[in-house]
Amino acid sequence: MSKQKIELVPPHGGKLAPLFISDKIEHSKILDRAQGLKPIFLDSKSESDVIMLATGAYSPLTGYMGRADYESVVEQMRLYNGLLWPIPVTLPVSRQVAEALKPDEEISLMSKESNQIMAVMTISEIYGYDKEYEARKVFSTTDKSHPGVAKIVEQGDTYLAGPIQVLSEGEYPEVYPEFSRPSETRAIFEARGWRTIAAFQTRNPIHRSHEYLTKVALELCDGLLIHPVVGKLKAGDIPAEIRMKCYRAMLDNYYNPETTILKVYPIEMMYGGPREALLHAIIRQNFGCSHMIIGRDHAGVGDFYGAFDAQEIFATLKPGDLHLKPINMDWTYWCYKCESIVSVKTCPHDHDDHLMISGTKLREMLEAGERPPAEFSRPEVMDILSKYYQDLKYT
Protein backbone atom coordinates (compact mmCIF):
# COMPACT_ATOMS: atom_id res chain seq x y z
CA MET A 1 0.00 0.00 0.00
CA SER A 2 1.51 3.33 -1.08
CA LYS A 3 2.13 6.06 1.46
CA GLN A 4 -0.32 8.95 1.19
CA LYS A 5 1.32 12.16 -0.06
CA ILE A 6 1.43 15.00 2.47
CA GLU A 7 -0.18 18.20 1.21
CA LEU A 8 1.47 21.25 2.80
CA VAL A 9 0.25 24.81 2.41
CA PRO A 10 1.32 26.17 -1.00
CA PRO A 11 4.12 28.73 -1.28
CA HIS A 12 3.03 32.36 -1.41
CA GLY A 13 1.98 33.07 -4.99
CA GLY A 14 1.79 29.35 -5.74
CA LYS A 15 5.40 28.34 -6.42
CA LEU A 16 8.79 28.57 -4.72
CA ALA A 17 11.20 30.84 -6.58
CA PRO A 18 14.74 30.23 -5.25
CA LEU A 19 17.26 32.41 -7.07
CA PHE A 20 20.53 30.72 -6.07
CA ILE A 21 22.42 29.35 -9.09
CA SER A 22 23.16 25.79 -7.99
CA ASP A 23 24.38 24.39 -11.33
CA LYS A 24 28.19 24.49 -11.09
CA ILE A 25 28.84 25.22 -14.76
CA GLU A 26 26.29 28.03 -14.94
CA HIS A 27 27.48 29.38 -11.57
CA SER A 28 31.06 29.52 -12.83
CA LYS A 29 30.06 31.30 -16.06
CA ILE A 30 28.02 33.94 -14.25
CA LEU A 31 30.75 34.48 -11.66
CA ASP A 32 33.35 34.96 -14.41
CA ARG A 33 31.08 37.50 -16.10
CA ALA A 34 30.46 39.26 -12.80
CA GLN A 35 34.17 40.00 -12.35
CA GLY A 36 33.99 42.56 -15.16
CA LEU A 37 30.76 44.30 -14.12
CA LYS A 38 30.37 47.53 -12.18
CA PRO A 39 30.14 46.60 -8.49
CA ILE A 40 27.41 47.81 -6.16
CA PHE A 41 28.27 47.32 -2.49
CA LEU A 42 25.37 46.10 -0.40
CA ASP A 43 24.50 47.33 3.05
CA SER A 44 23.60 44.65 5.62
CA LYS A 45 19.85 44.87 4.90
CA SER A 46 20.28 44.52 1.13
CA GLU A 47 22.70 41.63 1.61
CA SER A 48 20.24 39.78 3.83
CA ASP A 49 17.55 40.35 1.19
CA VAL A 50 19.81 38.77 -1.45
CA ILE A 51 20.11 35.64 0.69
CA MET A 52 16.37 35.54 1.42
CA LEU A 53 15.75 35.78 -2.33
CA ALA A 54 18.40 33.11 -2.94
CA THR A 55 16.68 30.54 -0.74
CA GLY A 56 13.17 31.22 -2.02
CA ALA A 57 12.05 32.61 1.34
CA TYR A 58 10.82 35.74 -0.49
CA SER A 59 8.89 33.77 -3.12
CA PRO A 60 7.49 34.78 -5.54
CA LEU A 61 9.86 37.77 -5.83
CA THR A 62 12.59 37.47 -8.46
CA GLY A 63 14.66 40.49 -7.44
CA TYR A 64 14.43 44.02 -6.16
CA MET A 65 11.11 45.81 -6.66
CA GLY A 66 10.39 48.26 -9.45
CA ARG A 67 8.47 51.47 -8.90
CA ALA A 68 4.98 50.04 -9.52
CA ASP A 69 5.45 47.22 -7.00
CA TYR A 70 7.24 49.50 -4.55
CA GLU A 71 4.52 52.16 -4.54
CA SER A 72 1.75 49.57 -4.30
CA VAL A 73 3.46 47.80 -1.38
CA VAL A 74 4.08 51.02 0.53
CA GLU A 75 0.54 52.30 0.01
CA GLN A 76 -1.58 49.13 -0.03
CA MET A 77 0.65 46.27 1.27
CA ARG A 78 0.27 44.55 -2.10
CA LEU A 79 2.36 43.98 -5.17
CA TYR A 80 1.09 45.70 -8.29
CA ASN A 81 -0.63 42.43 -9.29
CA GLY A 82 -2.59 42.44 -6.03
CA LEU A 83 -0.63 39.77 -4.15
CA LEU A 84 -0.17 40.51 -0.46
CA TRP A 85 3.28 41.91 0.36
CA PRO A 86 3.66 44.29 3.33
CA ILE A 87 7.24 45.68 3.22
CA PRO A 88 9.19 46.73 0.13
CA VAL A 89 12.29 44.78 -0.90
CA THR A 90 14.50 47.43 -2.47
CA LEU A 91 18.11 48.17 -3.33
CA PRO A 92 19.14 51.71 -2.24
CA VAL A 93 22.12 53.53 -3.71
CA SER A 94 23.30 57.12 -3.64
CA ARG A 95 22.26 59.49 -6.40
CA GLN A 96 25.91 59.72 -7.46
CA VAL A 97 26.13 55.95 -7.92
CA ALA A 98 22.79 55.85 -9.75
CA GLU A 99 23.87 58.51 -12.25
CA ALA A 100 26.64 56.20 -13.49
CA LEU A 101 24.15 53.40 -14.25
CA LYS A 102 21.46 52.83 -16.86
CA PRO A 103 18.52 50.44 -17.43
CA ASP A 104 19.36 47.04 -18.98
CA GLU A 105 22.90 47.27 -17.59
CA GLU A 106 24.26 44.28 -15.68
CA ILE A 107 25.92 44.93 -12.34
CA SER A 108 27.50 42.80 -9.64
CA LEU A 109 26.17 42.98 -6.08
CA MET A 110 28.96 42.72 -3.55
CA SER A 111 29.07 42.26 0.20
CA LYS A 112 30.51 45.36 1.81
CA GLU A 113 31.77 43.26 4.72
CA SER A 114 33.39 40.30 2.93
CA ASN A 115 34.04 41.91 -0.48
CA GLN A 116 32.45 38.81 -2.02
CA ILE A 117 30.27 38.86 -5.15
CA MET A 118 26.80 37.90 -3.95
CA ALA A 119 24.76 38.20 -7.14
CA VAL A 120 24.41 39.59 -10.64
CA MET A 121 21.55 41.94 -11.38
CA THR A 122 20.08 43.32 -14.60
CA ILE A 123 18.81 46.83 -13.93
CA SER A 124 15.20 47.28 -15.04
CA GLU A 125 14.52 50.64 -13.38
CA ILE A 126 16.24 53.45 -11.52
CA TYR A 127 13.90 55.62 -9.47
CA GLY A 128 13.77 58.07 -6.58
CA TYR A 129 11.47 57.82 -3.59
CA ASP A 130 10.22 59.78 -0.58
CA LYS A 131 12.00 58.55 2.55
CA GLU A 132 9.61 60.20 4.99
CA TYR A 133 6.55 58.84 3.21
CA GLU A 134 7.94 55.29 3.14
CA ALA A 135 8.83 55.45 6.84
CA ARG A 136 5.41 56.78 7.84
CA LYS A 137 3.50 54.17 5.82
CA VAL A 138 5.66 51.12 6.55
CA PHE A 139 6.66 51.81 10.16
CA SER A 140 3.81 54.14 11.18
CA THR A 141 6.35 56.72 12.35
CA THR A 142 9.07 59.04 11.12
CA ASP A 143 10.86 59.00 14.49
CA LYS A 144 14.55 58.38 13.83
CA SER A 145 14.90 56.43 17.07
CA HIS A 146 12.96 53.63 15.38
CA PRO A 147 15.63 51.26 13.91
CA GLY A 148 13.72 50.78 10.64
CA VAL A 149 13.24 54.51 10.15
CA ALA A 150 16.90 55.17 10.96
CA LYS A 151 17.88 52.69 8.26
CA ILE A 152 15.76 54.50 5.64
CA VAL A 153 17.19 57.89 6.66
CA GLU A 154 20.78 56.66 6.39
CA GLN A 155 20.46 54.80 3.07
CA GLY A 156 20.80 56.16 -0.47
CA ASP A 157 17.98 58.18 -2.00
CA THR A 158 17.64 56.15 -5.22
CA TYR A 159 16.42 52.60 -5.76
CA LEU A 160 17.68 50.11 -8.34
CA ALA A 161 15.22 47.47 -9.52
CA GLY A 162 15.65 44.26 -11.43
CA PRO A 163 15.94 40.47 -11.37
CA ILE A 164 18.96 38.86 -9.76
CA GLN A 165 20.94 35.65 -10.08
CA VAL A 166 22.43 34.74 -6.71
CA LEU A 167 25.94 33.28 -6.45
CA SER A 168 26.40 33.17 -2.68
CA GLU A 169 24.33 32.66 0.45
CA GLY A 170 27.11 34.20 2.53
CA GLU A 171 28.56 32.48 5.55
CA TYR A 172 25.24 31.13 6.87
CA PRO A 173 25.33 27.58 5.45
CA GLU A 174 28.80 27.03 6.94
CA VAL A 175 28.30 28.80 10.27
CA TYR A 176 24.88 27.38 11.13
CA PRO A 177 24.17 23.65 10.83
CA GLU A 178 20.51 24.65 11.26
CA PHE A 179 20.50 26.87 8.15
CA SER A 180 17.68 25.63 5.91
CA ARG A 181 15.90 26.68 2.75
CA PRO A 182 12.12 26.47 2.23
CA SER A 183 12.42 23.45 -0.08
CA GLU A 184 14.40 21.65 2.63
CA THR A 185 12.02 22.32 5.51
CA ARG A 186 9.12 21.27 3.30
CA ALA A 187 10.91 17.99 2.60
CA ILE A 188 11.44 17.45 6.34
CA PHE A 189 7.78 18.11 7.12
CA GLU A 190 6.67 15.72 4.39
CA ALA A 191 9.09 13.01 5.55
CA ARG A 192 7.75 13.30 9.08
CA GLY A 193 4.15 13.18 7.92
CA TRP A 194 3.34 16.61 9.33
CA ARG A 195 0.43 18.42 7.69
CA THR A 196 0.09 21.23 10.21
CA ILE A 197 3.21 23.04 11.43
CA ALA A 198 3.38 26.00 13.81
CA ALA A 199 6.26 28.44 13.33
CA PHE A 200 7.79 30.37 16.20
CA GLN A 201 9.63 33.56 15.18
CA THR A 202 12.15 34.80 17.74
CA ARG A 203 15.11 37.11 18.15
CA ASN A 204 15.50 36.38 21.89
CA PRO A 205 16.51 33.34 23.91
CA ILE A 206 13.51 31.16 24.78
CA HIS A 207 12.17 32.05 28.22
CA ARG A 208 9.29 30.44 30.11
CA SER A 209 6.58 32.42 28.32
CA HIS A 210 8.02 31.45 24.93
CA GLU A 211 8.14 27.84 26.04
CA TYR A 212 4.47 28.04 27.05
CA LEU A 213 3.42 29.61 23.72
CA THR A 214 5.28 27.06 21.63
CA LYS A 215 3.94 24.08 23.56
CA VAL A 216 0.35 25.34 23.38
CA ALA A 217 0.82 25.64 19.60
CA LEU A 218 2.30 22.15 19.49
CA GLU A 219 -0.87 20.77 21.10
CA LEU A 220 -2.76 22.18 18.10
CA CYS A 221 -0.38 21.13 15.31
CA ASP A 222 1.58 18.08 14.16
CA GLY A 223 4.94 19.81 14.48
CA LEU A 224 6.74 22.93 15.66
CA LEU A 225 9.40 24.93 13.76
CA ILE A 226 11.47 27.09 16.09
CA HIS A 227 12.80 29.60 13.58
CA PRO A 228 15.07 32.31 15.01
CA VAL A 229 16.54 35.28 13.19
CA VAL A 230 20.31 35.12 12.71
CA GLY A 231 20.61 38.23 10.55
CA LYS A 232 21.57 41.62 11.93
CA LEU A 233 19.67 42.88 14.97
CA LYS A 234 19.63 46.23 16.76
CA ALA A 235 22.35 47.18 19.23
CA GLY A 236 21.84 45.53 22.61
CA ASP A 237 20.14 42.39 21.31
CA ILE A 238 21.81 39.12 22.26
CA PRO A 239 24.16 37.85 19.49
CA ALA A 240 23.06 34.91 17.36
CA GLU A 241 25.85 32.57 18.47
CA ILE A 242 24.82 32.98 22.13
CA ARG A 243 21.14 32.57 21.35
CA MET A 244 21.86 29.43 19.34
CA LYS A 245 23.49 27.86 22.40
CA CYS A 246 20.32 28.69 24.34
CA TYR A 247 18.00 27.24 21.67
CA ARG A 248 20.02 24.04 21.46
CA ALA A 249 19.98 23.68 25.25
CA MET A 250 16.21 24.09 25.27
CA LEU A 251 15.67 21.51 22.53
CA ASP A 252 18.06 19.07 24.16
CA ASN A 253 16.25 19.24 27.48
CA TYR A 254 12.67 20.47 27.15
CA TYR A 255 11.23 19.69 23.69
CA ASN A 256 10.20 16.42 22.09
CA PRO A 257 12.59 15.81 19.16
CA GLU A 258 9.88 13.86 17.36
CA THR A 259 7.67 16.95 17.09
CA THR A 260 10.10 19.89 17.14
CA ILE A 261 12.84 21.11 14.82
CA LEU A 262 15.19 24.11 15.01
CA LYS A 263 16.14 25.98 11.84
CA VAL A 264 17.47 29.50 11.27
CA TYR A 265 17.03 32.16 8.63
CA PRO A 266 19.17 35.24 7.87
CA ILE A 267 16.66 38.07 7.57
CA GLU A 268 17.66 41.42 9.06
CA MET A 269 15.05 42.58 11.56
CA MET A 270 13.29 45.82 10.66
CA TYR A 271 11.18 46.08 13.84
CA GLY A 272 8.17 46.88 11.69
CA GLY A 273 5.51 45.57 14.06
CA PRO A 274 2.25 44.64 12.27
CA ARG A 275 3.61 44.83 8.72
CA GLU A 276 6.65 42.78 9.62
CA ALA A 277 4.39 40.19 11.25
CA LEU A 278 2.71 39.73 7.87
CA LEU A 279 6.08 39.41 6.16
CA HIS A 280 7.10 36.78 8.71
CA ALA A 281 3.88 34.91 7.95
CA ILE A 282 4.54 34.94 4.20
CA ILE A 283 8.07 33.66 4.80
CA ARG A 284 6.82 30.86 7.09
CA GLN A 285 4.19 29.85 4.53
CA ASN A 286 7.00 29.55 2.00
CA PHE A 287 8.85 27.32 4.48
CA GLY A 288 5.77 25.07 4.60
CA CYS A 289 4.21 26.16 7.89
CA SER A 290 0.43 26.20 8.22
CA HIS A 291 0.39 28.34 11.38
CA MET A 292 2.50 30.97 13.12
CA ILE A 293 2.48 32.05 16.75
CA ILE A 294 1.71 35.74 17.15
CA GLY A 295 2.31 36.87 20.69
CA ARG A 296 2.56 40.23 22.40
CA ASP A 297 4.34 42.97 20.41
CA HIS A 298 5.46 40.71 17.57
CA ALA A 299 8.38 42.35 15.70
CA GLY A 300 7.88 45.51 17.74
CA VAL A 301 10.34 47.87 19.35
CA GLY A 302 9.93 50.33 22.21
CA ASP A 303 6.42 51.78 22.40
CA PHE A 304 5.91 52.30 18.67
CA TYR A 305 3.14 49.67 18.38
CA GLY A 306 0.29 48.44 20.50
CA ALA A 307 0.80 45.12 22.26
CA PHE A 308 -1.55 43.29 19.87
CA ASP A 309 -1.38 45.38 16.68
CA ALA A 310 0.43 42.49 14.96
CA GLN A 311 -2.53 40.21 15.68
CA GLU A 312 -5.14 42.71 14.58
CA ILE A 313 -3.59 43.29 11.15
CA PHE A 314 -4.33 39.67 10.17
CA ALA A 315 -8.03 40.42 10.58
CA THR A 316 -7.79 43.05 7.81
CA LEU A 317 -6.69 40.55 5.15
CA LYS A 318 -8.88 39.38 2.30
CA PRO A 319 -9.84 35.70 1.88
CA GLY A 320 -7.01 33.92 0.08
CA ASP A 321 -4.33 36.46 0.97
CA LEU A 322 -2.58 33.88 3.14
CA HIS A 323 -2.93 30.14 3.58
CA LEU A 324 -1.04 30.29 6.88
CA LYS A 325 -3.15 31.03 9.95
CA PRO A 326 -2.04 33.04 13.00
CA ILE A 327 -2.19 31.50 16.46
CA ASN A 328 -2.89 34.58 18.57
CA MET A 329 -1.61 34.40 22.14
CA ASP A 330 -2.48 36.73 25.02
CA TRP A 331 -0.33 38.14 27.82
CA THR A 332 1.50 35.36 29.62
CA TYR A 333 3.40 35.41 32.91
CA TRP A 334 4.44 33.29 35.85
CA CYS A 335 1.82 33.03 38.59
CA TYR A 336 3.18 32.21 42.04
CA LYS A 337 -0.19 30.86 43.18
CA CYS A 338 -0.75 28.72 40.06
CA GLU A 339 2.96 27.79 40.16
CA SER A 340 3.16 27.85 36.38
CA ILE A 341 3.11 30.06 33.31
CA VAL A 342 -0.45 31.28 32.73
CA SER A 343 -2.32 33.81 30.61
CA VAL A 344 -5.02 36.36 31.32
CA LYS A 345 -7.49 33.77 30.00
CA THR A 346 -6.48 31.04 32.43
CA CYS A 347 -5.38 32.70 35.68
CA PRO A 348 -7.81 34.20 38.25
CA HIS A 349 -5.15 35.76 40.51
CA ASP A 350 -4.13 39.37 41.07
CA HIS A 351 -1.20 41.16 39.42
CA ASP A 352 0.69 41.03 42.72
CA ASP A 353 0.94 37.25 42.26
CA HIS A 354 2.47 37.54 38.78
CA LEU A 355 6.01 37.77 37.42
CA MET A 356 5.94 39.50 34.04
CA ILE A 357 8.39 37.97 31.58
CA SER A 358 9.88 39.58 28.46
CA GLY A 359 13.06 39.53 26.45
CA THR A 360 13.67 43.20 27.29
CA LYS A 361 13.35 42.57 31.03
CA LEU A 362 15.61 39.53 30.73
CA ARG A 363 18.35 41.61 29.09
CA GLU A 364 17.99 44.41 31.64
CA MET A 365 18.46 42.02 34.57
CA LEU A 366 21.45 40.32 33.02
CA GLU A 367 23.08 43.63 32.08
CA ALA A 368 22.70 44.72 35.73
CA GLY A 369 24.51 41.59 36.86
CA GLU A 370 21.37 39.95 38.23
CA ARG A 371 20.56 36.31 37.62
CA PRO A 372 16.86 36.13 36.68
CA PRO A 373 14.80 33.82 38.90
CA ALA A 374 14.06 30.21 37.99
CA GLU A 375 10.51 31.21 37.09
CA PHE A 376 11.92 33.38 34.30
CA SER A 377 13.84 30.84 32.26
CA ARG A 378 15.36 27.37 32.42
CA PRO A 379 18.67 27.01 34.33
CA GLU A 380 20.59 25.80 31.24
CA VAL A 381 19.66 29.04 29.45
CA MET A 382 20.45 31.21 32.47
CA ASP A 383 23.90 29.61 32.77
CA ILE A 384 24.71 30.47 29.14
CA LEU A 385 23.39 34.03 29.37
CA SER A 386 24.93 34.79 32.76
CA LYS A 387 28.34 33.73 31.47
CA TYR A 388 27.92 35.84 28.32
CA TYR A 389 27.07 39.00 30.26
CA GLN A 390 29.77 38.31 32.83
CA ASP A 391 32.34 37.98 30.03
CA LEU A 392 31.14 41.27 28.51
CA LYS A 393 32.30 43.11 31.62
CA TYR A 394 35.88 42.03 30.99
CA THR A 395 36.10 42.70 27.26
C-alpha angles and dihedrals in degrees: 000000000000120000113253113249115246113236111210125187110282121253116265107279091016104279139054113247109194111179101195112118102230099169105099097214094048091043091054093048093050092045091051090050091047092060090071098044128098107268124231113196114221125222116224094267094051091046092053089049090054090055093045088052090046094057096043092247088127094049129186092028116102098191143322117340125261123222097271093053092040095053093044092050094048094047104033107013089242137105115246089264090058099256114142113259119150107188127040120246103212142159112227123200134166120268089245092057092045093053090062092055135071138194116277090026118130118228136178120238111217134190110246090208102046099022087228124144105247102177149341119242133192108213112232098169142008114200143160126232142192109257095195093049093049092049093049094048099040101036100023090233143066093206108132092214087073106094093222093050091046089054092053092048093051098045129086120284097232130068127215117207132194148100119293138207109210121219101174139033090198122233096320100097091052099040098044121047085192094060107124139171124222093254089054097049089047089054090050092050092049092048090052093047093241116156098170120045128177117211122211115202114201143164094178135068112271111265128182095278091051090049090052093049094049094047093048088053090048090057087059100043140046094241145007127226112200099201116180127185114249097174123097118310132188121279112282096031116123112264119254096243091057093045091050090058088053094048092049091049090052094049092046093053113021112027131071107246090209092064105026134065132180120217132159136215130198104228117140110236115243097183089226097153113203097012092048090050088060091049090051089051092052090049092049091049088054088052089055101258119146095195140027129200112239111190135167116322096353109200090352132139131202113329097319095113137036117257093254103026089112090059095046095054091065088062090062094061124108122241108277096022090113134012091197116086126214120237101212115208127193131219111308130192144152114275115204092202095048088040091217145070109287140169134226087262095056108032124076097187132107126263089253088069093054135090109205112218128202140147090244093054090046092055093045092054094047093047088053090054094252122136107225114236123265089255089064102058143342117283094241089058094044091052091054095045096043090053092048094052092042090053090049090064091061100044 
